[in-house]
Amino acid sequence: MATASASQSGLWRALLQDLRPTPGRLALSWRVAALCALMVMLAMNYGIPESAVSCFVIFFVMKSDSGESSVLALALVVLVSLVVLLMVPLIQFTIEYPALRLLAMVLTSFALLFLGVASKLGPLGGIIALVIAFVLTLLGYVPVGEIATRALLYAWLMASAPMGLVLVFNLCFGLYPHKVLRRELGARLRLAARGLEGRADAQALWAELALGVTEQQKRLGWVRLFHLLPAQRQEELDQAILSTYRVLLAVAVLREADADPAQGLALARACEQGAQALEQGLAPQAVDLPAPPADGDPAALELHQALQSLAGVTPIGRADPPREPFFVPDAWTNPIYQHHALKATAAAVLCYLIYSALDWQGIHTAMITCYVAALGSTGETVHKLALRIAGCLAGAALGFLTVLFIMPHLVDIGGLMAVVFLVSLLGAWVFYGPERISYAGIQIAFAFYLVTLQGFGPSFDLDSARDRVMGILLGNTVMYLMFTLVWPVSIVGSVRQRLAGAAQGLAGLGELWSRRPAQAVQQSAGVAQDLSAARYGLALVKLEPQELRPEPQAVQALTEQWEQLREQFLQGADAKVSRQD
């Protein structure tokens, strides 16, 4: 009994920790909520159907900075427009033949879902597949050419209208990449300062190290693409990305080695000064560097050198970020990607056949759910199934309460927009949190939209709301069965791959520190990301079915391997100064 109580207490503590504010979380959440409210106004005024799907797409396109969000929005508009042009002759050819429509849905879904997991297309593949399937399924109810063409144009609006809003909104209220980047680098230095002062534990430092530098370098890429800063400022930020990570890495080593408190306070002040300079848009050249430690502590010396690099005293040099091809390396040789596309397509088609055979169009959300909930391994499926069901029930409850107690008092579209804004803010806050809870956020918002956004005005139809929620639960159930019973994939393979990548990165790291410190920082960040992903995968192993789960000894061996690699990672960081000397 005590064990169960302690477990529940730990779960609540973890949940509260995941819901705590983090830098930039509120800024992104209110922007997404505002966009969803504006999308509702647009849909209601101009009769755009399925506004719930339009709001859902906004969640996936809106990123931490306006550069990436705008590029994704433009890409989706272009891709959907091309799909619409290709579907015009397809509709004319299949409108009178249900079997051909079903075949077209299967082939396009498979191809796009495959691209979604085997290429950089990512979630956009599932969104485009959803648009195509939505149009093709409507043909069974409106088998008239002119009406079908109009349905196709509405489908285009359903995807393009929110993207137009994203582009205009980002232009006026967007989080510019260089500002987000400076905020993130400043927060990283402030965390280092807290670590030196003893106010941040090793777990917090490791969690930040595990994020690597990929996202920051991507933001710098948008800055260069849109010419948001002069070339000199771009170069300073490039150096700052690597130098701040180097500072954090040295602090993590000092934290575990129990460094001298007085020395740590002096270095913490230098980190705080560097953070202030970066956040103010300045190069941190005025950092008040303390004298190098006299005791020759390698980690303290490395931190001093990292701060010198940050201040521009001794430039760290340039690194070559890994260039990822459009397709993953084993896209055409690993059958997992084809199996994934087949399973998700089969689940969507099965849901379509179920509600068509029952003549129960109200649960058509089952098919939509299959396109937005496709996952990889069985462990991920079980984990995120629980998040989706919990989010669905929470969002549906909010929706029913809104229909019963708030809708009767709404007198105009402004009231509905306010309600959508508040629930979207809640969903976005959860969605942009840690991966442990992220999927629940999008499901809260999606279920709420499906219950409340029916037709083109305030909805009071509880039967339709009930049907839509049942459709979500049906879709989640079919997806769970499909991904756990058909070609189940254990996450252990991904864990082994990540551990192998970390070991390979550590192999040549020591020599790299003495020749190319910038590249060594880049490679260290990659190792930390691989170790973080492996750790997350090991946590999901226990959620897999017993017959798929590896033996406890194998899991223990992988855990020990992870701990050894992490120890080597920190030891390598601690020993690099002596190699340089």
C-alpha positions, 0 to 999 in steps of 0.5 A: 500500500505504501509503495502504491502511495509513494508511486502516486506521489512521485507521479504527481510530483513529476506531473507538476514538474512538467507543468512548471513554466519554462522560458518561452513556453507562455509566449508560444502558448498564447500565440497558438491560442490566439491563432486558433481563436482567429481560425474559428472566427475565419471558419465561422464567417466564411463557412470553412468546414472541419475547423477543428482540423484547421486548429489542429494543424496550427499546433504542429506548424507553430514552432519556437521561432517564426522562421521555422513556423513560416517555412513550414506553413509555406511548405504545407500550402505548396504541398496541399496545392499540388495535391489538390491539382493532382486530385482533380483528375483523380476525382473525375476518374474515381467518383463513380467507383467506390473500389477505386476511391478506396484504392486511391486512399490506400495508395496515397496514405501509404506513400505519404505516411511512409514519407512522414517517418522515413524523410524530413517531411515528418508530420506534414505527411500525415496532414496531407494524407488526412486531407486526401482521405477526407476528400475521398471519403466525402465522395461517397456522400456527394457523388456529383462532380461539381459538388465534389470539386467544391469539397476539394476546394474546401479541403484546400481551404481547411489546410491553407487558411490556418497557414495563411494566418500563421504567416500573417501572425508571425509577420506581426507578432512572431518570435524572431529566431535571433531573439529566441536564440539569444534567450535560450543561450542566456538561459543556458548560461544562467543555469550554469551560474546556478549550477556553480552556486549550488542552486541547480542539481546535476539532473537539471544540468544533464537535462539541458546538455541532452538538448544539444545544439541542433535547435540553436544552430537551426535557428541561426540557419533561419537568421541567415536565410532571412538575413535578420542580422549582419554577418558579424552578428551571425558569426558571434552567435555561431561562436556563442552557441558552441561556447555556451554549451562548452560552459555548461559541459564544464559546469556539469563536470565541476558540479559532480566533482564538488568544486571550490565554492569561492571559485564557483561564485566568481565563475558564476558571476562571469556566466551571469554577465555573459547571459545579460550581454546575450539577452541584450543583443550584445557580444559578451566581450565585457565578461569579467573573467576571474583569474585562472584557478591556481590549483590546476583543476582541469574542469575549472581550467576548461570552464575558464577557457570556455568563458574566454571563448564566449568573450571572444578572447580565444575564439573557439573556431568553426564546427561542421554541423551534421548535414542530414539528407532528406531520407533517413539512411536506411529508408529503403532497406529497413522494412520498419518504415513500410510496416509503419505506413501499412499499419497506420493506413490499415487502421484508417481504412478499417475505421472508415469501413466500420463507420460506413458499414454502420452508417454512422458518419458521426464517428468519422473522427476515428479515421482522422485520429489514425492519421494524427496518432501514428507512432513508431514502436510499441512502447511509444504507442502504449505511452502515448495512447494513455496520454491521448485517452487522458487528454481526450477525456479531459478535452471532451469534458471541457467541451461538454461543460462548455456546450451545457453551461457556456454556449447558451450565454454566448451572444456573438463570435467573440464569446466563442473565440474567448472560450477557444482561446482559453482551452487552446492555451491550456492544450498548448501549455501541455503540448509544448512541455516535456515529451512525457506529457506533450501528446495529452496537450494536443488531444485536450485541444482536439477533443474540445474542438471536435465537441464544440466546433460543429457547423458554423456557429455555437453548437448545442448538439450533444449527440454529435459531440458524443459521437465525435468523442466515441470516434476518437476513442475508436480510432485510438483503440484501432491504432493500439491494436494495429501497432501492438499486434501487427509487426510490433516493434520493440523500442530496444532496437532504437535504444541500441542504435542510440547507444552505438551512436554515442559510443562512436561519437565518444571514440574520437572525441579525445583527440578532437578536443586538442585539434578542433575544439569547436568540432569537439563541442559539436560532437559532444552535443550529439553524444548527449542527445543520443544518450538522452534518447536512449534513456527515454527509450529504456523508460518506455521498455517497461510499457511494452507487452511481456512477449515483446519486452526483452529479458530483464538481464538484457535491459539491465545490460543496456542500462549499465551500458548507458551509465558507462557511456555517460560516465565516459562522456563526463570523464572525457570532458574532465580530461580534455584540458590535460590533453590540450596542455 
